[in-house]
Amino acid sequence: MNTDVIRNWLNIIFMIGAVVGLVFYFTHHKEMGIYIILISMVVKFAEATLRMFKV
């Protein structure tokens, strides 16, 4: 599988997670929203690592 495809999927997962986290933060539980956003950031860091090291 091409790394560009993997990076695109990781970016999509990050964007969806960030939006869901913001919705949870402002409508439901603030703590749960923060956890969702933090998990999304871990996915973004993985994508950035693939971009930097060009695996």
MDAnalysis code that builds the backbone (N, CA, C; Angstrom):
import MDAnalysis as mda
import numpy as np

u = mda.Universe.empty(165, n_residues=55, atom_resindex=np.repeat(np.arange(55), 3), trajectory=True)
u.add_TopologyAttr("name", ["N", "CA", "C"] * 55)
u.add_TopologyAttr("resid", np.arange(1, 56))
u.add_TopologyAttr("resname", ["MET", "ASN", "THR", "ASP", "VAL", "ILE", "ARG", "ASN", "TRP", "LEU", "ASN", "ILE", "ILE", "PHE", "MET", "ILE", "GLY", "ALA", "VAL", "VAL", "GLY", "LEU", "VAL", "PHE", "TYR", "PHE", "THR", "HIS", "HIS", "LYS", "GLU", "MET", "GLY", "ILE", "TYR", "ILE", "ILE", "LEU", "ILE", "SER", "MET", "VAL", "VAL", "LYS", "PHE", "ALA", "GLU", "ALA", "THR", "LEU", "ARG", "MET", "PHE", "LYS", "VAL"])
u.atoms.positions = np.array([
    [0.848, -1.174, 0.000],
    [0.000, 0.000, 0.000],
    [0.896, 1.241, 0.000],
    [0.551, 2.204, -0.785],
    [1.320, 3.422, -0.917],
    [1.186, 4.276, 0.352],
    [2.293, 4.917, 0.761],
    [2.241, 5.730, 1.977],
    [1.336, 6.949, 1.811],
    [1.184, 7.436, 0.580],
    [0.267, 8.565, 0.371],
    [-1.169, 8.170, 0.691],
    [-1.543, 6.960, 0.365],
    [-2.898, 6.479, 0.665],
    [-3.084, 6.366, 2.173],
    [-2.086, 5.835, 2.848],
    [-2.155, 5.711, 4.305],
    [-2.238, 7.093, 4.946],
    [-1.428, 8.031, 4.470],
    [-1.468, 9.389, 5.008],
    [-2.823, 10.038, 4.791],
    [-3.412, 9.833, 3.615],
    [-4.734, 10.402, 3.355],
    [-5.774, 9.841, 4.315],
    [-5.732, 8.531, 4.558],
    [-6.685, 7.927, 5.494],
    [-6.472, 8.440, 6.911],
    [-5.219, 8.590, 7.302],
    [-4.942, 9.116, 8.636],
    [-5.426, 10.558, 8.765],
    [-5.290, 11.350, 7.703],
    [-5.797, 12.719, 7.733],
    [-7.321, 12.752, 7.838],
    [-7.986, 11.869, 7.116],
    [-9.450, 11.804, 7.178],
    [-9.903, 11.424, 8.582],
    [-9.230, 10.423, 9.179],
    [-9.568, 10.004, 10.537],
    [-9.341, 11.149, 11.513],
    [-8.235, 11.891, 11.334],
    [-7.953, 13.031, 12.206],
    [-9.045, 14.094, 12.096],
    [-9.426, 14.446, 10.879],
    [-10.428, 15.503, 10.699],
    [-11.775, 15.111, 11.287],
    [-12.190, 13.874, 11.061],
    [-13.455, 13.403, 11.619],
    [-13.385, 13.396, 13.146],
    [-12.275, 12.903, 13.690],
    [-12.112, 12.862, 15.137],
    [-12.104, 14.243, 15.765],
    [-11.464, 15.205, 15.092],
    [-11.420, 16.560, 15.636],
    [-12.811, 17.182, 15.654],
    [-13.585, 16.976, 14.600],
    [-14.941, 17.527, 14.549],
    [-15.823, 16.868, 15.607],
    [-15.736, 15.550, 15.715],
    [-16.523, 14.839, 16.731],
    [-16.119, 15.291, 18.123],
    [-14.825, 15.475, 18.348],
    [-14.359, 15.946, 19.651],
    [-14.884, 17.327, 19.984],
    [-14.899, 18.217, 19.009],
    [-15.441, 19.554, 19.248],
    [-16.937, 19.517, 19.543],
    [-17.656, 18.666, 18.827],
    [-19.092, 18.545, 19.078],
    [-19.330, 18.033, 20.498],
    [-18.584, 17.006, 20.901],
    [-18.725, 16.497, 22.267],
    [-18.345, 17.559, 23.286],
    [-17.285, 18.298, 23.005],
    [-16.815, 19.307, 23.956],
    [-17.869, 20.383, 24.194],
    [-18.520, 20.836, 23.139],
    [-19.459, 21.940, 23.279],
    [-20.889, 21.511, 23.576],
    [-21.237, 20.236, 23.369],
    [-22.625, 19.831, 23.581],
    [-22.804, 18.842, 24.723],
    [-21.883, 17.924, 24.913],
    [-22.065, 16.871, 25.907],
    [-21.086, 17.051, 27.070],
    [-20.087, 16.205, 27.104],
    [-19.126, 16.220, 28.200],
    [-17.812, 16.825, 27.722],
    [-17.352, 17.832, 28.410],
    [-16.101, 18.495, 28.033],
    [-14.921, 17.532, 28.134],
    [-14.900, 16.719, 29.171],
    [-13.775, 15.801, 29.370],
    [-13.704, 14.765, 28.245],
    [-14.829, 14.221, 27.850],
    [-14.851, 13.241, 26.758],
    [-14.412, 13.890, 25.449],
    [-14.819, 15.135, 25.215],
    [-14.400, 15.852, 24.013],
    [-12.898, 16.046, 23.961],
    [-12.309, 16.355, 25.118],
    [-10.859, 16.523, 25.169],
    [-10.163, 15.205, 24.870],
    [-10.660, 14.100, 25.404],
    [-10.054, 12.794, 25.127],
    [-10.124, 12.449, 23.646],
    [-11.256, 12.718, 23.016],
    [-11.407, 12.425, 21.591],
    [-10.442, 13.272, 20.768],
    [-10.305, 14.541, 21.120],
    [-9.382, 15.416, 20.401],
    [-7.933, 14.949, 20.600],
    [-7.583, 14.516, 21.807],
    [-6.229, 14.025, 22.052],
    [-5.922, 12.770, 21.239],
    [-6.893, 11.870, 21.132],
    [-6.702, 10.673, 20.314],
    [-6.536, 11.060, 18.850],
    [-7.286, 12.053, 18.410],
    [-7.146, 12.526, 17.033],
    [-5.767, 13.127, 16.802],
    [-5.244, 13.798, 17.801],
    [-3.908, 14.377, 17.666],
    [-2.838, 13.293, 17.552],
    [-3.016, 12.184, 18.235],
    [-2.070, 11.068, 18.112],
    [-2.074, 10.546, 16.679],
    [-3.264, 10.456, 16.072],
    [-3.360, 10.017, 14.681],
    [-2.646, 11.018, 13.772],
    [-2.810, 12.312, 14.040],
    [-2.152, 13.346, 13.235],
    [-0.641, 13.263, 13.385],
    [-0.146, 12.998, 14.591],
    [1.297, 12.847, 14.788],
    [1.833, 11.656, 13.999],
    [1.061, 10.578, 13.926],
    [1.477, 9.417, 13.135],
    [1.572, 9.793, 11.659],
    [0.610, 10.557, 11.174],
    [0.641, 10.997, 9.772],
    [1.835, 11.910, 9.528],
    [2.103, 12.821, 10.443],
    [3.229, 13.734, 10.283],
    [4.553, 12.979, 10.311],
    [4.633, 11.935, 11.112],
    [5.850, 11.112, 11.162],
    [6.070, 10.428, 9.823],
    [5.018, 9.902, 9.229],
    [5.148, 9.293, 7.901],
    [5.597, 10.328, 6.877],
    [5.093, 11.534, 6.983],
    [5.468, 12.589, 6.037],
    [6.924, 12.992, 6.224],
    [7.380, 13.132, 7.468],
    [8.753, 13.584, 7.720],
    [9.794, 12.551, 7.316],
    [9.536, 11.287, 7.644],
    [10.526, 10.251, 7.381],
    [10.342, 9.583, 6.027],
    [9.253, 9.916, 5.327],
    [8.973, 9.370, 3.991],
    [9.171, 7.863, 3.955],
    [8.480, 7.204, 4.868],
    [8.570, 5.744, 4.994],
    [8.003, 5.084, 3.763],
])
